[in-house]
Amino acid sequence: MAKKEKTIYCCSECGAETSNWAGKCPSCGAWNSLVEVKFDSASSGKSGRPRLERSRPKKITELDMTEEMRISTSISELDRVLGGGAVCGSLVLVGGAPGIGKSTLLLQMCANLENRKILYVTGEESERQLKLRAVRLGLEGKNILVLAETDLDAILECINIHSPEIVIIDSIQTISGGDVASAPGSVSQIRDCTMQIMRLTKEKGLTVFVVGHITKEGSIAGPKILEHMVDCVLYFEGERNTSFRILRAAKNRFGSTNEIGVFEMDDKGLKCVENPSEMLLSGRPENSPGTCVACVIEGSRPLLAEVQALVTPSTYNAARRSNGVDYNRAAMLLAVIEKRGGLPVTTCDAYINVIGGLTLDEPAADLATALAIASSYIDRPLGTDLAAIGEIGLSGEIRSVSMINQRLSEIARLGFRRCVIPAHVRDEIKKPAGLELIPVKTIREAILTVLKAN
């Protein structure tokens, strides 16, 4: 009997399915996002795929509340982002730009777990290339089994035979299965392969790390359903021309998504940066106009970042705006500085940069950004011992921010002597020793107080 094919259309943006093709996704409204997916009817319903045992419904009072089993990766910054370590039976997606350090991080993790049986599936590199990288990094990895394979059935068979505790798949875009008639990396292949890997992960209680590439827009290549199917999504960020890398959790079913891990890349691989604030402030110029230090909160960790601004007269009708902070936020701050602060900066070219590749999207960095802009416009330095915390409203008022005591402790720990804060705060302030607090109510008051502007 000839095989019959079942055809559906899957949206590459939201993962919605429909039986008929359309130019616009009926679920999310994205244009030209429906991709044809074909399945063999003989293998779509009754195949040899691993399936979970059928479960019966339980009362919520009967559910097991025991804590999940975690495996420490022996990399402190990675454990921080994962929420204390990798969870047994979890599927973790690691995304990032090519060459950012995804494979290096996972290979270092495998070499550190000497008492665990690990299977490293390499679909992009050959066995020789993987060995050369391990030698360059000084890693032995006697516990690592290497499989250079792109066929999903062969990978699943190898997992069943060797029964590893941890599996690395590098990368999911190179894996293909026989049930789907499309090229590796396509929507249907990524969807089907990830689903089969997830089933085996849950059935055997494995810890699986899957590497995914990102597109030019910064999203993981392929469908967004890849993020919905996994338990944890980690993004590895950083500029190619800098040595620092930041690991963020965009999704984590077993922990917080607010934590970040900071690494430094050198010839021996990735090293954990235990004190990122000190790293981000290294090499800061002394007595230079247009620079101020902000304190932002990443998860439970306060981070100090240097905000630099350069304000020059504009030679065009449309003045240029920032780089390093949100464009709309920077335009709003410039308008508030001119209207409420009395400095005509909206007709100038304003370049704003955050040192270290960070993106400051927290409103607590508003005051430091505004003071850096004012300092550059007046051409008067703020001083290397000053930091600023506060959100700026459209009326020019300085508003309170959360976790202000943790921010002040970090500022004082790194040797700053002055800090500009909102005059009205929600929490009771515990003033650190040796730190002078400068409370201000408005942006005009802050500029006059700190810069002594007339």
C-alpha positions as CSV (number, residue, x, y, z in Angstrom):
1,M,0.0,0.0,0.0
2,A,1.4,3.4,-1.0
3,K,2.2,5.8,1.8
4,K,-0.2,8.7,2.2
5,E,1.2,12.1,3.2
6,K,-0.5,14.4,5.7
7,T,0.1,18.1,5.1
8,I,-0.3,20.9,7.6
9,Y,1.0,24.4,7.7
10,C,2.9,25.7,10.7
11,C,3.6,29.4,11.5
12,S,7.3,30.1,11.9
13,E,6.5,33.0,14.3
14,C,4.0,31.6,16.8
15,G,3.9,27.9,16.0
16,A,0.2,27.8,15.2
17,E,-1.1,25.0,12.9
18,T,-3.7,25.2,10.1
19,S,-4.8,22.7,7.5
20,N,-5.0,25.4,4.7
21,W,-2.3,27.7,3.5
22,A,-2.8,31.5,3.8
23,G,-0.7,34.5,3.2
24,K,-1.3,35.7,6.8
25,C,-1.2,33.6,9.9
26,P,-4.7,33.4,11.4
27,S,-3.3,33.3,15.0
28,C,-0.6,36.0,15.2
29,G,-1.2,37.9,12.0
30,A,2.4,37.5,10.6
31,W,2.6,37.6,6.8
32,N,4.3,34.8,4.7
33,S,5.1,32.8,7.9
34,L,3.2,29.6,7.1
35,V,5.5,26.7,6.1
36,E,4.3,23.4,4.7
37,V,4.9,20.3,6.8
38,K,4.4,16.8,5.4
39,F,4.2,13.6,7.4
40,D,3.8,10.0,6.3
41,S,0.5,8.7,7.5
42,A,2.1,5.3,8.1
43,S,4.5,6.8,10.6
44,S,2.6,9.8,12.0
45,G,0.3,7.8,14.4
46,K,1.9,4.4,15.1
47,S,5.6,4.7,14.9
48,G,8.5,3.3,17.0
49,R,9.1,6.7,18.7
50,P,9.6,6.6,22.5
51,R,6.4,7.5,24.3
52,L,5.7,8.4,27.8
53,E,3.6,6.0,29.9
54,R,0.0,6.8,30.1
55,S,-0.8,8.7,33.3
56,R,-4.0,8.9,35.4
57,P,-5.4,12.2,36.7
58,K,-4.5,12.9,40.4
59,K,-5.8,15.2,43.0
60,I,-3.7,18.3,43.5
61,T,-3.2,17.2,47.2
62,E,-1.6,13.9,45.9
63,L,1.0,15.6,43.8
64,D,4.6,15.1,44.7
65,M,6.3,18.2,46.2
66,T,9.8,16.8,46.5
67,E,12.5,19.2,45.2
68,E,13.8,18.5,41.7
69,M,17.2,16.9,41.4
70,R,19.9,19.3,40.2
71,I,23.3,18.7,38.8
72,S,25.9,21.3,39.5
73,T,27.8,22.2,36.3
74,S,30.9,23.3,38.3
75,I,30.6,26.7,36.5
76,S,29.3,29.2,39.1
77,E,27.9,31.7,36.6
78,L,26.1,29.0,34.6
79,D,24.6,27.5,37.8
80,R,23.4,31.0,38.8
81,V,21.5,31.4,35.5
82,L,20.1,27.9,35.6
83,G,18.8,28.5,39.1
84,G,21.3,26.4,41.0
85,G,22.3,23.8,38.4
86,A,20.8,21.7,35.6
87,V,17.7,19.8,36.5
88,C,17.5,16.1,35.7
89,G,14.8,15.5,33.0
90,S,15.1,19.0,31.6
91,L,15.7,20.2,28.0
92,V,17.8,23.3,27.8
93,L,18.2,25.4,24.7
94,V,21.4,27.5,24.4
95,G,21.2,30.2,21.7
96,G,23.7,32.7,20.5
97,A,25.5,34.2,17.5
98,P,28.0,32.0,15.7
99,G,31.4,32.1,17.4
100,I,30.1,33.7,20.6
101,G,31.2,30.7,22.8
102,K,28.2,28.3,23.1
103,S,30.1,25.2,22.2
104,T,33.1,26.3,24.3
105,L,30.9,26.8,27.4
106,L,29.2,23.4,27.0
107,L,32.5,21.6,26.4
108,Q,34.0,23.1,29.5
109,M,30.9,22.1,31.5
110,C,31.3,18.5,30.2
111,A,35.0,18.4,31.2
112,N,34.2,19.6,34.7
113,L,31.6,16.9,35.3
114,E,34.1,14.0,35.6
115,N,31.8,11.8,37.5
116,R,29.0,12.0,35.0
117,K,28.5,10.0,31.7
118,I,28.1,12.5,28.9
119,L,27.3,12.1,25.2
120,Y,28.4,15.0,23.0
121,V,26.6,14.9,19.6
122,T,28.4,17.1,17.1
123,G,26.5,17.8,13.9
124,E,28.6,20.7,12.6
125,E,32.1,19.9,13.7
126,S,34.0,16.7,12.9
127,E,35.4,14.5,15.7
128,R,38.9,15.9,14.9
129,Q,37.8,19.5,15.2
130,L,36.1,18.8,18.5
131,K,39.3,17.1,19.8
132,L,41.5,20.0,18.6
133,R,39.3,22.5,20.5
134,A,39.4,20.3,23.6
135,V,43.2,20.2,23.4
136,R,43.4,24.0,22.9
137,L,41.3,24.6,26.0
138,G,43.4,22.1,28.0
139,L,40.4,19.8,28.7
140,E,40.7,16.0,29.1
141,G,37.1,14.9,29.2
142,K,37.7,11.2,29.8
143,N,34.0,10.8,30.6
144,I,32.8,12.3,27.3
145,L,31.5,10.1,24.5
146,V,31.6,11.9,21.1
147,L,29.2,11.1,18.3
148,A,29.5,12.9,14.9
149,E,26.0,12.3,13.6
150,T,23.1,14.2,12.1
151,D,20.5,11.4,11.8
152,L,18.0,11.6,14.7
153,D,17.3,7.9,14.7
154,A,21.0,7.1,15.1
155,I,21.3,9.6,17.9
156,L,18.3,8.2,19.8
157,E,19.6,4.7,19.3
158,C,23.0,5.7,20.7
159,I,21.3,7.3,23.8
160,N,19.4,4.1,24.4
161,I,22.5,1.9,24.1
162,H,24.9,3.9,26.2
163,S,22.5,5.5,28.7
164,P,24.3,8.8,29.3
165,E,23.2,11.1,32.1
166,I,23.8,14.3,30.1
167,V,23.5,14.8,26.3
168,I,24.8,17.8,24.3
169,I,23.4,18.3,20.8
170,D,25.3,20.8,18.7
171,S,23.3,22.0,16.9
172,I,19.6,21.3,16.5
173,Q,19.6,22.9,13.0
174,T,21.8,20.1,11.6
175,I,19.7,17.2,12.9
176,S,17.1,15.6,10.6
177,G,14.6,12.7,11.1
178,G,13.3,10.3,8.5
179,D,9.6,11.0,9.2
180,V,9.8,14.5,7.8
181,A,10.5,15.1,4.1
182,S,12.3,18.4,4.4
183,A,15.9,19.8,4.7
184,P,17.7,20.0,8.1
185,G,17.1,23.3,9.8
186,S,13.6,23.8,8.3
187,V,10.6,24.5,10.5
188,S,9.2,21.0,10.2
189,Q,12.5,19.3,11.0
190,I,13.3,21.4,14.0
191,R,9.8,20.9,15.3
192,D,9.8,17.1,14.9
193,C,13.3,16.5,16.1
194,T,12.9,18.7,19.2
195,M,9.6,16.9,20.1
196,Q,11.3,13.4,19.9
197,I,14.3,14.6,21.9
198,M,11.9,16.1,24.5
199,R,10.0,12.8,24.8
200,L,13.1,10.8,25.4
201,T,14.4,13.4,27.9
202,K,11.3,13.1,30.0
203,E,11.1,9.3,29.7
204,K,14.7,8.6,30.8
205,G,15.2,11.6,33.1
206,L,18.1,12.9,31.0
207,T,19.6,16.4,31.1
208,V,19.8,17.6,27.5
209,F,21.5,20.8,26.2
210,V,20.5,21.8,22.7
211,V,22.5,24.4,20.8
212,G,20.5,26.8,18.5
213,H,21.7,29.4,16.1
214,I,20.2,32.9,16.1
215,T,19.2,35.0,13.1
216,K,20.3,38.6,12.2
217,E,17.3,39.9,14.2
218,G,18.6,38.1,17.3
219,S,15.9,35.4,17.5
220,I,16.6,31.6,17.5
221,A,16.6,30.4,13.9
222,G,13.5,28.4,13.0
223,P,10.2,28.5,14.7
224,K,9.4,30.2,18.0
225,I,7.8,26.9,19.0
226,L,11.3,25.7,19.8
227,E,11.2,28.1,22.8
228,H,7.8,26.8,23.9
229,M,8.9,23.1,23.8
230,V,12.0,23.3,26.0
231,D,12.2,23.8,29.7
232,C,14.9,26.5,29.7
233,V,16.1,29.0,27.1
234,L,19.6,30.6,27.6
235,Y,20.9,33.4,25.4
236,F,24.7,33.9,25.1
237,E,25.3,37.6,24.3
238,G,28.3,39.8,23.6
239,E,30.2,41.7,21.0
240,R,32.6,39.8,18.8
241,N,35.3,42.4,19.3
242,T,35.2,42.3,23.1
243,S,36.2,39.5,25.4
244,F,33.2,39.7,27.7
245,R,30.1,37.5,27.4
246,I,26.7,37.6,29.2
247,L,24.5,34.6,29.7
248,R,20.7,35.3,30.2
249,A,17.7,33.1,30.8
250,A,14.8,34.1,28.6
251,K,12.7,31.2,30.0
252,N,13.3,28.9,33.0
253,R,10.7,26.5,34.4
254,F,12.9,25.6,37.3
255,G,14.2,29.0,38.4
256,S,14.3,32.8,37.9
257,T,14.7,34.4,34.5
258,N,16.2,37.6,35.9
259,E,19.7,36.3,36.7
260,I,22.7,36.8,34.4
261,G,26.1,35.2,34.2
262,V,29.2,37.1,33.1
263,F,32.1,35.5,31.4
264,E,35.4,36.5,29.9
265,M,36.8,34.8,26.9
266,D,40.6,34.1,26.7
267,D,42.8,31.6,25.0
268,K,41.9,29.0,27.6
269,G,38.2,29.3,27.2
270,L,35.6,31.1,29.2
271,K,36.3,32.3,32.8
272,C,33.6,33.3,35.3
273,V,33.6,37.0,36.3
274,E,32.6,37.0,39.9
275,N,32.7,40.8,40.2
276,P,31.2,42.2,37.0
277,S,30.8,45.7,38.4
278,E,34.5,46.0,38.9
279,M,35.1,44.6,35.4
280,L,32.6,47.0,33.8
281,L,34.3,50.0,35.4
282,S,37.9,49.1,34.7
283,G,39.7,51.7,32.5
284,R,37.3,54.5,33.3
285,P,38.7,57.9,32.4
286,E,39.3,60.4,35.2
287,N,37.8,63.9,35.2
288,S,36.2,63.5,31.8
289,P,32.9,65.2,31.0
290,G,30.0,63.2,29.8
291,T,30.4,60.1,32.0
292,C,28.4,58.9,35.0
293,V,27.9,55.5,36.8
294,A,24.5,53.9,37.1
295,C,23.5,50.9,39.3
296,V,21.0,48.5,37.8
297,I,19.6,45.2,39.2
298,E,20.0,42.0,37.2
299,G,18.0,39.4,39.1
300,S,19.3,39.6,42.7
301,R,22.7,41.1,41.6
302,P,23.4,44.8,41.5
303,L,25.6,45.9,38.6
304,L,27.4,49.2,38.2
305,A,27.7,50.4,34.6
306,E,29.4,53.4,33.1
307,V,27.1,55.6,30.9
308,Q,28.9,57.9,28.4
309,A,27.4,60.7,26.5
310,L,28.7,63.0,23.8
311,V,26.6,66.0,22.9
312,T,27.6,68.2,19.9
313,P,25.9,70.7,17.8
314,S,24.0,69.1,15.0
315,T,24.7,69.8,11.3
316,Y,21.5,68.1,10.2
317,N,17.8,68.9,10.6
318,A,17.2,65.7,12.5
319,A,19.5,65.2,15.4
320,R,20.9,61.8,16.0
321,R,20.1,59.9,19.2
322,S,21.6,57.2,21.3
323,N,23.5,54.0,21.1
324,G,23.4,51.6,24.0
325,V,20.1,52.6,25.6
326,D,16.6,52.4,24.2
327,Y,16.1,54.9,21.4
328,N,12.7,56.1,22.6
329,R,13.9,56.4,26.2
330,A,16.9,58.5,25.2
331,A,14.7,60.8,23.1
332,M,12.3,61.2,26.1
333,L,15.3,62.0,28.4
334,L,16.6,64.6,26.0
335,A,13.2,66.3,25.8
336,V,12.9,66.3,29.6
337,I,16.4,67.8,30.0
338,E,15.5,70.6,27.6
339,K,12.0,71.3,28.9
340,R,12.6,70.8,32.7
341,G,16.3,71.0,33.0
342,G,16.9,74.2,31.0
343,L,19.5,72.8,28.6
344,P,18.8,73.0,24.8
345,V,20.0,69.6,23.9
346,T,17.3,68.4,21.5
347,T,18.9,70.2,18.5
348,C,22.2,68.5,19.2
349,D,23.6,65.2,18.2
350,A,23.5,63.0,21.3
351,Y,25.5,59.8,21.3
352,I,25.0,57.6,24.4
353,N,27.0,54.5,25.0
354,V,27.1,51.9,27.8
355,I,30.5,50.4,28.4
356,G,30.9,46.6,28.4
357,G,28.1,45.8,25.9
358,L,25.3,46.1,28.5
359,T,21.8,47.3,27.5
360,L,20.3,49.5,30.3
361,D,16.6,49.1,30.0
362,E,15.8,49.7,33.7
363,P,14.4,53.2,34.6
364,A,16.8,53.4,37.5
365,A,19.5,54.4,35.0
366,D,17.6,57.5,33.8
367,L,19.3,59.9,36.3
368,A,22.8,58.7,35.5
369,T,22.1,59.0,31.7
370,A,20.6,62.5,32.1
371,L,23.6,63.7,34.2
372,A,26.0,62.3,31.6
373,I,24.2,64.2,28.9
374,A,24.2,67.4,30.9
375,S,27.9,67.0,31.8
376,S,28.8,66.6,28.2
377,Y,26.7,69.6,27.1
378,I,28.2,71.9,29.8
379,D,31.6,70.3,29.3
380,R,32.1,69.9,33.0
381,P,33.1,66.5,34.7
382,L,30.9,65.0,37.4
383,G,33.9,63.4,39.2
384,T,35.0,59.8,39.3
385,D,33.6,59.3,42.8
386,L,29.9,60.0,41.9
387,A,27.1,57.6,41.0
388,A,23.4,58.2,40.4
389,I,20.2,56.3,41.0
390,G,16.7,57.4,40.0
391,E,13.9,57.3,37.5
392,I,12.9,60.5,35.6
393,G,9.3,61.4,34.9
394,L,7.9,63.6,32.2
395,S,7.5,66.4,34.7
396,G,11.2,66.3,35.5
397,E,10.7,64.7,38.9
398,I,13.1,62.1,40.2
399,R,11.2,59.0,41.4
400,S,12.2,56.2,43.7
401,V,13.4,52.8,42.5
402,S,13.3,49.3,44.0
403,M,16.1,47.7,46.1
404,I,17.8,51.0,46.8
405,N,19.8,49.7,49.8
406,Q,21.4,46.9,47.7
407,R,22.4,49.4,45.1
408,L,23.9,51.8,47.7
409,S,25.9,48.9,49.3
410,E,27.4,48.0,45.9
411,I,28.2,51.6,45.1
412,A,30.0,52.0,48.5
413,R,31.8,48.7,48.1
414,L,33.5,49.8,44.9
415,G,34.8,53.0,46.5
416,F,32.3,55.7,45.4
417,R,31.9,58.6,47.9
418,R,28.9,60.4,46.5
419,C,25.6,59.2,45.2
420,V,22.6,61.1,43.8
421,I,19.3,59.6,44.9
422,P,15.6,60.5,44.8
423,A,14.5,62.8,47.7
424,H,11.4,60.6,48.2
425,V,12.1,56.9,48.5
426,R,9.8,54.1,49.3
427,D,12.1,52.1,51.5
428,E,14.0,53.1,54.7
429,I,17.6,54.0,53.6
430,K,20.5,52.4,55.4
431,K,23.4,54.8,54.6
432,P,26.7,52.9,54.0
433,A,29.7,54.2,55.8
434,G,31.8,56.7,53.8
435,L,29.1,57.4,51.2
436,E,27.5,60.8,50.9
437,L,23.9,60.8,49.7
438,I,22.7,63.7,47.6
439,P,18.8,63.7,47.6
440,V,17.2,65.6,44.7
441,K,13.6,66.2,43.7
442,T,13.9,67.3,40.0
443,I,16.3,67.0,37.2
444,R,17.0,70.7,37.3
445,E,18.0,70.4,41.0
446,A,20.2,67.5,40.2
447,I,22.0,69.4,37.4
448,L,22.5,72.5,39.5
449,T,23.6,70.6,42.6
450,V,26.1,68.2,40.9
451,L,27.4,70.4,38.1
452,K,27.0,73.8,39.9
453,A,25.5,75.1,36.6
454,N,24.2,78.7,36.5
